[in-house]
């Protein structure tokens, strides 16, 4: 027997899911760019695009990270979980665009190759204020790329469920890198406390939802262990 894999097994729900997702993405970019241009008309358009795609990528990343615990807390969120891979790939594309625009703007006009300049232009790893935060974003992007390129079922089968799952759990490492990327980067140059408040809100929301879901599942696991003690094997809830 042989198995064939198609890039995307489209159905009506997936089309609606992706339609809503990309409508929100386009709407966010239009609103963000429109407000920024009207408020700061002298700002470089590339800077505006960098911030638009960067903030969008972080927003999508938080949505991705809370879908899992929300789905374990309530079945109502399972439809959002269903097509989360498309959400993850879309987030990677936003992060990649942010990274390319940043690389061109900050490292594209020197004598060094942009990637070499990324690592060589700032070596203040012992400084909190001048820490080379861009390298943190680079390594997070590598993790996102690996996850996006292996999101298809073919790679799940080829790599094996255990290795595939462990690799995709690196999203939490990438999230930590992104939090530090923002905290050591743009936040230090902004006078408004809004970004700090949003970043902290996102972090604590992700953390608390995971703890909440873990607590609920711990109660279920205890019930399962009780059935084992009585000589039964747990199969599923009625």
Secondary structure, DSSP 8 states (H G I E B T S, - for coil): ------S----HHHHHHHHHHHHHHHHHHHHHHHHHHHH-TTS-HHHHHHHHHHHHHHHHHHHHHHHHHHHHH-GGGHHHHHTHHHHHHHHHHHHHHHHHHHHHHHHSSSSS-HHHHHHHS---TT-SSS--HHHHHHHHHHHHHHHHHT-SHHHHHHH-HHHHHHHHTTHHHHHHHHHHHHHTTHHHH---SHHHHHHHHHHHHHHHHHHHHHHHHHHHHHHHHHHHHTT-------
